[in-house]
Amino acid sequence: MSLYTLAKPAIFAMDAETAHRAAIKAMQVLPHRKVPYHHPSLKQDIAGLCFPSPIGLAAGFDKNAEVWRAMLGYGFGFVEVGTLTPRPQDGNPKPRLFRLREDRAVINSMGFNNDGQDAAIPRLQGRNRRLGVVGINIGANKDSEDRIADYVSGVQKMAQFAGYLTINISSPNTPGLRQLQDEAALRDLLQAVVGARGDMALPIFLKVAPDLQEDDPDRIAKAAIDAGLEGLIVANTTVDRPQSLRSRAAIEKGGLSGAPLKPKAYAALKAFRAATGGKIPLIAAGGIENAADAWSRITHGASLVQLYSALVYHGPGLAMTIAGDLQLRLEAEGMSNISEAVGINAPA
């Protein structure tokens, strides 16, 4: 029985946001774990970066770059911190984070609550690239008069501290943010952030929503490829509420993540794989909670996957469990490296 299993009743006795902050505080004071060994079959070079494992921690867990080192110690091949905005902001009114226990899901309406980019910089200055890949997810302030300018300043300020940057325009909890996925706005945004990068050898990823219109994947993929981005993260939380939800908390506003997001995020991945034709790496997120989920996303086109909500129900040891199971799956399939599995079940 894992330590998390023993602690889970006490953790679930707290409201979700209090429990999350308690977890962050605990990781800050506990001794750092040694970054574990990952089998060479899980190693990939993507966008100029070496990922020791395809299992990553999605943005939202370590909003303020406080415990990225600890999470690498739990076996994540990469950690994405943030979302970080140019200025600190409180986010939306509480309560704003809800567990849907019967559904293995989470609803959040956090609203990019964070201490701001300046506060995170000292925590990232000592980042040792040999420990693992640390990405920074950047966003715009809710009250910004020029959101594209916020992303440009985020690129300029945070680039030197990041293994990669993620442009997050897909959160449903900042009013109007997803409008940046519209055709003209998206092209203006991507042109601006790539221009802000200049000659720096810094990969930039775009995180997209799973709530898509029929032509969105083709349009967004073309804009990302034309702009010279290095990857797409598919996908963020959904505003939809599947009829299968059983928890009383299903009525809460915000983005739904966890197991119920799985079908929609999976469909979005397949749509973006078809739209990109493998011309740009895809990172899958949404409802991934075991090696079978990870394998399915990888074989349908994802080079990497990200977890977050599954940790609420399974604990931080899940990253190593999935990595180990993927290694065994590769052996069973007669493959020497995870890259051989990427897209093998995607339509040609």
C-alpha positions in Angstrom: 0.0 0.0 0.0 1.5 3.4 -1.0 1.9 6.3 1.3 -0.6 8.2 -0.8 -3.2 5.5 -0.3 -2.8 5.8 3.4 -3.0 9.6 3.4 -5.9 9.8 0.9 -8.7 9.8 3.5 -7.2 12.8 5.3 -6.5 14.6 2.0 -10.1 14.0 0.8 -11.4 15.3 4.1 -10.1 18.8 3.1 -11.7 20.9 0.3 -9.8 20.4 -3.0 -7.9 23.7 -3.1 -6.8 23.4 0.6 -5.6 19.9 -0.1 -3.7 21.0 -3.1 -1.9 23.8 -1.2 -1.1 21.4 1.6 0.5 19.0 -1.0 2.6 21.8 -2.4 3.7 22.9 1.1 4.6 19.3 2.0 6.7 18.9 -1.1 8.6 22.1 -0.4 9.7 20.9 3.1 10.3 17.2 2.4 13.8 16.2 1.2 14.2 16.1 -2.5 14.0 12.6 -4.1 16.7 11.6 -6.5 15.5 11.8 -10.1 14.8 8.2 -10.9 16.3 6.2 -13.7 14.2 5.8 -16.9 14.8 3.0 -19.3 16.5 4.2 -22.5 13.5 2.8 -24.5 11.4 5.7 -23.2 13.9 8.4 -24.2 13.0 10.7 -27.1 14.5 13.9 -28.7 11.6 16.2 -29.5 11.8 19.8 -30.6 15.5 19.8 -29.7 14.9 18.6 -26.2 15.7 15.3 -24.6 12.7 13.8 -22.8 13.8 10.8 -20.6 10.2 9.6 -20.4 7.1 10.6 -22.4 5.1 11.1 -19.1 4.8 14.7 -18.2 3.1 16.8 -15.5 0.5 19.2 -17.0 0.3 22.8 -16.1 -2.0 23.8 -13.2 -0.4 21.6 -10.5 2.7 23.7 -9.9 1.3 27.1 -10.8 4.1 29.1 -9.2 7.1 26.9 -10.0 7.4 25.9 -6.4 7.8 22.1 -6.7 9.0 21.3 -10.2 12.2 19.6 -8.7 10.1 17.4 -6.4 7.8 16.3 -9.3 10.8 15.3 -11.4 11.8 13.2 -8.4 8.5 11.4 -8.6 9.4 10.2 -12.0 7.9 12.7 -14.5 9.9 13.0 -17.6 9.0 16.6 -17.9 7.2 19.2 -15.8 5.2 22.1 -17.0 4.8 25.0 -14.5 2.2 27.8 -14.6 0.0 29.2 -15.9 2.1 32.3 -15.1 0.8 35.8 -16.1 2.8 39.0 -16.3 1.2 40.4 -13.1 0.0 38.5 -10.1 -3.7 37.8 -9.9 -6.0 36.2 -7.4 -8.1 34.3 -9.9 -11.8 33.7 -9.6 -13.8 33.7 -6.3 -13.6 30.6 -4.1 -14.7 27.8 -4.0 -13.3 27.1 -7.5 -11.9 23.6 -7.4 -14.1 20.5 -7.0 -13.5 16.8 -6.9 -16.0 14.6 -8.7 -15.1 11.4 -6.8 -17.6 9.1 -8.4 -16.4 10.2 -11.8 -12.6 10.4 -11.1 -12.8 13.9 -12.3 -12.1 17.5 -11.3 -13.8 20.8 -12.2 -11.8 24.0 -11.8 -12.7 27.6 -12.3 -9.3 28.9 -11.0 -8.9 31.8 -13.4 -5.1 31.8 -13.7 -4.5 32.5 -10.0 -0.7 32.9 -9.6 2.0 35.1 -8.1 3.1 36.5 -11.4 6.1 35.8 -13.5 8.6 37.9 -11.5 7.9 35.8 -8.4 8.6 32.6 -10.2 11.9 33.6 -11.7 14.0 33.1 -8.6 12.6 29.5 -8.3 13.6 28.7 -11.8 17.0 30.4 -11.9 18.7 27.3 -10.4 17.1 24.9 -12.8 19.5 22.1 -13.7 18.7 20.9 -17.3 20.3 17.5 -16.5 17.5 16.8 -14.0 14.7 16.9 -16.7 12.8 19.2 -18.9 10.9 22.1 -17.3 8.4 24.0 -19.5 6.7 27.2 -18.6 3.0 27.8 -19.4 2.2 31.5 -19.9 -1.1 33.3 -20.1 -2.6 36.8 -20.1 -4.0 38.7 -17.2 -7.7 38.8 -16.9 -7.9 42.6 -16.9 -5.3 43.1 -19.7 -6.1 45.6 -22.3 -3.8 43.9 -24.8 -3.6 40.1 -24.3 -1.2 39.5 -27.2 1.2 42.0 -25.6 0.9 39.9 -22.4 2.1 36.8 -24.3 4.9 38.7 -26.0 6.2 40.0 -22.6 5.8 36.5 -21.2 8.0 35.1 -23.9 10.6 37.8 -23.5 10.7 37.5 -19.7 10.5 33.7 -19.2 12.4 32.3 -22.2 15.8 32.1 -20.5 14.4 30.0 -17.7 12.4 27.5 -19.8 13.1 24.3 -21.6 10.0 25.2 -23.6 7.2 27.7 -23.4 3.5 26.9 -23.8 1.1 29.5 -25.0 -2.2 28.9 -23.2 -5.2 30.4 -24.9 -7.5 27.5 -24.2 -8.5 27.9 -20.5 -12.3 28.4 -20.2 -12.0 30.3 -17.0 -10.7 33.7 -18.3 -13.5 35.4 -20.2 -12.8 35.8 -23.9 -9.5 34.0 -23.8 -10.5 31.2 -26.2 -11.4 33.9 -28.8 -7.6 34.0 -29.4 -8.1 30.7 -31.2 -10.2 32.5 -33.9 -8.3 32.6 -37.2 -7.2 36.2 -37.4 -6.4 36.6 -33.7 -4.5 33.3 -33.6 -2.3 34.3 -36.6 -1.6 37.7 -35.0 -0.7 36.0 -31.7 1.6 33.4 -33.1 3.4 35.8 -35.3 3.9 38.1 -32.3 5.2 35.3 -29.9 7.5 33.8 -32.5 8.8 37.3 -33.3 9.4 37.8 -29.5 11.4 34.6 -29.4 13.8 35.9 -32.1 16.9 33.8 -32.6 16.6 31.9 -29.3 16.6 28.1 -29.6 13.5 27.8 -27.6 10.6 25.5 -28.5 7.1 27.1 -28.3 4.0 24.9 -27.9 0.4 26.0 -28.3 -2.2 24.5 -25.9 -5.7 24.1 -27.5 -9.2 23.4 -26.2 -11.0 20.2 -26.8 -14.3 22.1 -27.5 -13.8 22.4 -31.3 -15.8 23.3 -34.3 -15.4 21.0 -37.3 -12.8 23.2 -39.1 -10.9 24.2 -36.0 -8.2 21.4 -36.1 -7.2 22.2 -39.8 -7.2 25.9 -39.2 -5.3 25.9 -35.9 -2.8 23.3 -37.2 -2.1 25.3 -40.3 -1.5 28.5 -38.3 0.8 26.7 -35.9 2.9 25.1 -38.7 3.0 28.3 -40.7 4.2 30.2 -37.7 7.0 27.7 -37.0 5.7 26.4 -33.6 7.3 23.2 -32.3 4.3 21.5 -30.8 0.6 21.4 -30.0 -0.8 20.3 -26.6 -4.2 18.6 -27.1 -6.1 19.4 -25.0 -7.2 21.6 -22.1 -10.4 21.1 -20.0 -13.9 21.1 -21.4 -16.9 23.2 -20.7 -19.1 20.3 -21.7 -20.8 18.0 -19.1 -21.3 14.5 -20.2 -24.6 12.9 -19.2 -22.6 10.1 -17.6 -21.5 12.3 -14.7 -22.8 11.1 -11.3 -21.2 13.5 -8.8 -23.3 16.3 -7.3 -20.4 18.7 -8.1 -21.1 18.2 -11.8 -23.2 21.4 -11.7 -20.2 23.6 -10.8 -18.9 26.0 -13.4 -15.5 25.7 -14.9 -13.4 23.3 -16.9 -13.9 19.6 -16.5 -10.9 17.2 -16.5 -10.2 13.7 -15.5 -11.7 10.4 -16.8 -14.9 11.9 -18.3 -12.7 14.1 -20.6 -11.0 11.1 -22.1 -13.3 10.5 -25.1 -13.3 14.2 -26.1 -9.6 14.7 -25.7 -8.9 11.5 -27.6 -11.1 12.6 -30.4 -9.3 16.0 -30.5 -6.0 14.3 -30.7 -7.0 12.2 -33.6 -8.4 15.3 -35.4 -5.2 17.2 -34.9 -3.1 14.2 -36.0 -5.1 14.1 -39.2 -4.8 17.9 -39.6 -1.1 18.0 -39.1 -0.1 14.7 -40.8 2.7 14.3 -38.4 4.4 17.6 -39.4 4.4 18.9 -35.9 4.8 17.0 -32.5 1.6 16.5 -30.5 1.4 16.3 -26.7 -1.7 14.6 -25.5 -3.5 15.6 -22.3 -7.0 14.9 -20.9 -8.2 11.8 -19.1 -4.9 9.9 -19.1 -4.8 7.7 -16.0 -3.0 4.5 -16.9 -0.5 3.0 -19.4 -3.3 1.9 -21.7 -4.5 5.4 -22.0 -1.0 6.7 -22.7 -0.3 3.9 -25.2 -3.5 4.7 -27.1 -2.7 8.4 -27.3 0.9 7.7 -28.4 -0.1 5.2 -31.1 -2.6 7.7 -32.4 0.0 10.4 -32.8 1.1 11.8 -29.5 4.9 11.9 -28.9 4.3 12.9 -25.2 1.5 12.8 -22.7 0.6 14.9 -19.7 -1.2 14.0 -16.5 -2.8 16.1 -13.7 -6.3 15.2 -12.5 -5.4 11.5 -12.3 -2.9 12.3 -9.6 -5.8 13.4 -7.3 -7.1 9.8 -7.3 -3.9 7.8 -7.8 -1.1 9.8 -6.3 2.2 11.2 -7.6 3.7 7.7 -8.0 1.4 7.2 -11.1 4.1 8.7 -13.4 6.6 5.9 -12.6 3.9 3.2 -12.8 2.8 4.3 -16.3 6.4 4.6 -17.5 7.2 1.1 -16.2 4.1 -0.3 -17.9 5.0 1.4 -21.1 8.4 -0.1 -21.1 6.9 -3.6 -20.7 4.5 -2.8 -23.5 7.3 -1.9 -25.8 9.1 -5.1 -25.0 5.9 -7.1 -25.7 5.5 -5.3 -29.1 9.1 -5.9 -30.0 9.9 -2.2 -30.2 13.2 -0.7 -29.0 12.0 2.8 -28.4 8.8 4.6 -27.7 9.2 6.8 -30.8 8.5 3.6 -32.9 5.0 3.6 -31.5 4.1 7.2 -32.3 1.2 7.3 -34.7 1.3 3.7 -35.8 -2.5 3.5 -35.4 -3.2 6.9 -36.9 -4.8 6.9 -40.4 -2.2 7.3 -43.1 
